[in-house]
Amino acid sequence: MRRLSQRKTTSKFKSDKHSFDSQFFYLILFLVAIGLVFVADISAPQALNFFNDKYHFFKSQLFAALIGIVVMYVLSFINFSIYKKISIPFFIVSILLLVVLFIPGLSYAALGARRWINFGGLNFQPSEVAKLALAIYLAKVVSDIDMNLPIKKVLLKFFAPFVVVAFLIMLQPDLGTTLVVSVIALSQIFISGIPILPFLGTLVVGFAATLMLILVSPYRRDRLMTFFENTSDPLGKSYHIRQILLALGSGGLFGVGLGQSRQKYLFLPEASTDSIFAAIAEELGFIGSFVIILIFVFFIYKAFKIVSMAPDTFSKVLGVGIASWIGGQIIINISSMVALTPLTGIPLPFFSYGGTSLVMVLVGCGILLNISKYSNKEIKRKRLKI
């Protein structure tokens, strides 16, 4: 049976404390800055059309970025062990927020989905909060569980919270976020020490359930069929993916130039949110978009490097959840933009317009920065010798 070594979170971490990973910190700020530039650029036509202010979305995103950066910096000084203490109430609150979405008058629907709550004039997505809450809760479960329990009880403790969150998100409906939540949970459960056969068996059941949910929903089924037949119905079901491919093709090798995208002029659906990478690829071309991908790859590498040197089981599993969340969302979004996977409708971290998404991603980064402060020195020494 695979099992993480159990290293207790104690006050000894105070003596092991050092500065956070500054390289990772500046990389995050760089990604936020680039994201703001592209939101200002690509959202301008839509903002001008709807609000008569081409910087409407940019100003909102800038406000969210400033809040997120401040929160990230503050969280980098808060010891990660506190999240274990608040994991249960935080998880319960996230579930209640997901339930509130289905109460008339307290939430609103857009684009065929009920994903937003309006609070004091501010809109936010509870599913973004639920991602972090689930990662923290499962980290606590993994760090506390007795793996000598019957396998059914172990599976129940691991998968019950995940299934509850996934079910409530699917009801919105939001298959893309459900996939991201699945990446978070499965990555954490995989490193927990659970026997491989029950884990694989659960994966098969989960895949079958997801396929069934896709096939019984006309909207999701159309998305899947469009992926296999993207040349059919170019003005209907295939319109979105065809506009994405047109943006990618128009970019060529070097792109049409920063700010010169034609697809952003209301041709490309969700140009500043889910489809922003397609517009970026049009402006920067293959070379520029490839550089963006390399930066993302470096970000994911740095995140998992921090995780690999985490000082105890809780921080390691929590770090895996956060790194898998952000990294998985990057991979799912870009792969759907280049037609490697069906369109899922999830934002590209740091780049897509959306205040809740950006703030919560920066919250996750703040936790990773704090974990990097307590990275295991023994592991560092061994790596330096190698």
SVG drawing of the C-alpha trace seen along z (x, -y; Angstrom):
<svg xmlns="http://www.w3.org/2000/svg" viewBox="-37 -55 64 59">
<polyline fill="none" stroke="black" stroke-width="0.4" points="0.0,0.0 1.3,-3.4 1.5,-5.8 2.8,-9.3 5.2,-9.5 3.6,-11.1 5.4,-14.2 3.5,-16.1 2.8,-19.8 4.3,-21.2 5.9,-24.4 9.3,-23.1 8.3,-24.7 8.9,-28.1 12.6,-27.3 12.6,-26.0 11.0,-29.1 12.7,-31.1 11.7,-33.5 9.1,-32.3 10.1,-31.4 10.6,-34.8 11.0,-33.4 7.5,-31.9 6.2,-35.2 7.5,-37.3 6.3,-34.7 2.8,-35.1 2.9,-38.9 4.2,-38.6 1.3,-36.3 -1.2,-38.7 0.3,-41.7 0.2,-39.9 -3.4,-38.8 -4.4,-42.4 -2.9,-43.5 -4.8,-40.9 -8.1,-41.6 -7.8,-45.3 -7.1,-44.5 -9.5,-41.7 -12.5,-42.7 -12.6,-46.3 -15.1,-45.7 -17.5,-43.8 -17.2,-46.4 -17.8,-49.2 -20.8,-47.5 -22.5,-46.8 -21.2,-49.5 -20.0,-52.3 -16.7,-52.1 -13.9,-50.0 -12.1,-49.7 -15.1,-48.5 -13.9,-44.9 -10.3,-45.9 -11.1,-48.2 -13.1,-45.4 -10.3,-42.9 -7.7,-45.4 -9.7,-45.8 -9.8,-42.0 -6.1,-41.7 -5.2,-44.3 -7.4,-42.6 -6.0,-39.1 -2.3,-40.3 -2.8,-41.8 -4.6,-38.7 -1.9,-36.5 0.9,-38.4 -0.9,-38.4 -1.6,-34.6 2.1,-34.0 2.7,-35.0 -0.1,-32.8 1.1,-29.4 -0.5,-26.7 -1.5,-24.6 -4.3,-27.0 -6.3,-25.7 -6.5,-22.3 -8.3,-23.8 -10.8,-25.6 -11.2,-23.0 -14.6,-21.6 -16.4,-24.9 -14.9,-26.3 -16.1,-23.2 -19.6,-23.5 -19.8,-27.2 -18.7,-26.3 -21.5,-23.7 -24.1,-26.1 -22.9,-28.7 -23.4,-26.1 -26.9,-25.3 -27.8,-29.1 -27.4,-29.1 -30.7,-27.2 -32.7,-29.6 -34.7,-32.0 -33.8,-35.6 -30.4,-35.0 -28.6,-34.0 -29.0,-34.6 -28.5,-32.7 -26.5,-33.6 -25.5,-31.7 -27.8,-28.9 -26.2,-28.2 -26.9,-29.3 -23.4,-29.9 -23.4,-33.4 -24.5,-35.0 -25.0,-38.7 -23.8,-40.1 -24.0,-43.8 -23.6,-44.6 -20.7,-42.2 -21.0,-38.9 -19.1,-35.9 -19.0,-32.2 -19.3,-29.8 -17.7,-27.0 -14.4,-28.9 -14.5,-28.9 -15.5,-25.2 -12.3,-24.3 -10.1,-25.6 -12.5,-24.3 -12.4,-20.8 -8.6,-20.8 -8.2,-21.9 -10.8,-19.4 -9.3,-16.4 -5.8,-17.4 -7.2,-17.2 -8.9,-13.8 -5.7,-12.3 -3.4,-13.6 -5.8,-12.3 -7.2,-9.0 -6.2,-5.6 -5.4,-3.6 -5.9,-0.3 -9.7,-1.0 -11.8,1.2 -11.3,0.1 -15.0,-0.8 -14.8,-3.3 -11.6,-4.8 -13.2,-5.2 -16.3,-6.8 -14.2,-9.3 -12.2,-10.2 -15.0,-10.3 -18.1,-11.4 -17.1,-15.1 -15.9,-15.1 -19.1,-13.6 -21.2,-16.1 -19.3,-19.1 -19.2,-17.6 -23.0,-16.9 -23.9,-20.4 -21.7,-21.9 -23.1,-19.6 -26.6,-20.8 -25.7,-24.4 -24.8,-22.9 -21.0,-23.3 -19.2,-20.3 -15.9,-22.2 -15.6,-23.1 -16.7,-19.6 -13.7,-18.3 -11.4,-20.7 -12.8,-19.6 -12.3,-16.0 -8.6,-16.7 -8.2,-18.3 -9.8,-15.4 -8.3,-12.5 -4.8,-13.9 -5.0,-14.2 -6.6,-10.8 -4.0,-9.2 -1.1,-10.3 -3.0,-9.4 -1.9,-5.8 -5.2,-4.2 -4.7,-0.8 -4.4,-1.2 -7.1,1.2 -10.0,-0.4 -8.7,-3.8 -8.8,-2.6 -12.2,-1.0 -13.6,-4.3 -12.1,-6.1 -13.9,-3.7 -17.2,-4.3 -16.6,-8.1 -15.8,-8.1 -19.0,-6.1 -21.1,-8.5 -19.6,-11.5 -20.2,-10.0 -23.9,-9.3 -24.3,-12.9 -23.0,-14.2 -25.2,-11.9 -28.4,-12.7 -27.9,-16.5 -28.6,-17.9 -26.2,-20.8 -23.3,-18.7 -24.0,-16.0 -23.9,-18.7 -20.5,-19.9 -19.1,-16.4 -20.5,-15.7 -19.2,-19.0 -15.7,-18.0 -15.9,-15.0 -17.6,-16.8 -16.5,-20.4 -17.2,-21.1 -21.0,-20.5 -23.5,-23.3 -20.9,-26.1 -23.4,-28.8 -25.0,-26.7 -23.5,-24.1 -20.0,-24.3 -19.9,-28.1 -17.8,-28.5 -15.1,-26.0 -14.9,-27.2 -14.3,-30.8 -11.6,-29.5 -9.9,-27.7 -10.2,-30.7 -8.5,-32.8 -5.7,-30.2 -5.2,-30.0 -5.3,-33.8 -2.4,-34.2 0.0,-32.2 3.6,-32.0 4.0,-35.6 0.5,-36.8 -1.5,-39.8 0.0,-42.0 -0.9,-43.0 -4.3,-44.7 -5.0,-43.7 -7.3,-40.7 -10.3,-40.6 -12.0,-37.8 -12.4,-39.8 -14.9,-42.1 -17.8,-39.9 -17.1,-37.1 -15.4,-34.8 -17.8,-33.9 -16.5,-34.5 -13.4,-36.2 -12.2,-37.7 -13.2,-34.8 -13.1,-31.1 -11.8,-31.7 -9.1,-34.3 -6.2,-32.0 -7.6,-31.8 -7.6,-35.6 -4.1,-35.7 -2.9,-33.1 -4.3,-35.2 -2.4,-38.3 0.9,-36.7 0.9,-33.8 2.3,-30.3 5.6,-31.5 4.0,-34.0 1.4,-31.6 4.0,-28.9 6.0,-31.2 2.9,-31.7 2.5,-28.0 6.1,-27.6 5.6,-30.2 2.6,-28.2 4.6,-25.0 7.3,-26.8 4.6,-27.9 3.3,-24.4 6.8,-23.1 7.5,-25.6 4.2,-24.8 4.9,-21.1 8.6,-21.7 7.3,-23.6 4.9,-20.7 7.7,-18.1 9.5,-19.9 6.5,-20.4 7.3,-19.7 4.4,-17.4 1.5,-15.3 -1.2,-18.0 0.8,-20.7 2.0,-18.2 -1.6,-17.0 -3.0,-20.6 -0.2,-21.8 -0.9,-18.9 -4.6,-19.9 -3.8,-23.6 -1.2,-22.9 -3.4,-20.3 -6.3,-22.8 -4.5,-25.6 -2.3,-23.4 -5.3,-21.2 -7.4,-24.2 -4.7,-25.6 -4.3,-22.3 -8.1,-21.8 -8.6,-25.3 -5.8,-25.4 -6.4,-21.8 -10.0,-22.8 -8.8,-25.9 -6.6,-23.9 -9.3,-21.3 -7.5,-18.5 -10.5,-18.1 -14.2,-19.2 -15.0,-22.8 -15.7,-22.9 -16.2,-26.6 -13.7,-27.2 -11.5,-30.3 -7.7,-30.3 -6.0,-31.1 -4.5,-34.6 -5.7,-35.6 -9.5,-35.1 -11.7,-37.9 -13.4,-37.0 -12.8,-38.5 -13.7,-35.5 -11.5,-33.1 -8.5,-35.5 -8.8,-36.2 -9.2,-32.5 -6.3,-31.5 -4.1,-34.1 -5.4,-32.8 -4.2,-29.4 -0.8,-30.9 -0.6,-32.6 -0.9,-29.3 1.8,-27.7 4.1,-30.6 3.6,-30.0 4.3,-26.3 7.5,-27.2 8.6,-29.1 8.7,-25.8 10.2,-23.6 12.0,-20.6 15.7,-21.5 16.8,-17.9 15.3,-17.4 17.0,-20.6 20.4,-19.4 20.0,-16.0 19.0,-17.7 22.0,-20.1 24.4,-17.2 22.9,-15.5"/>
</svg>
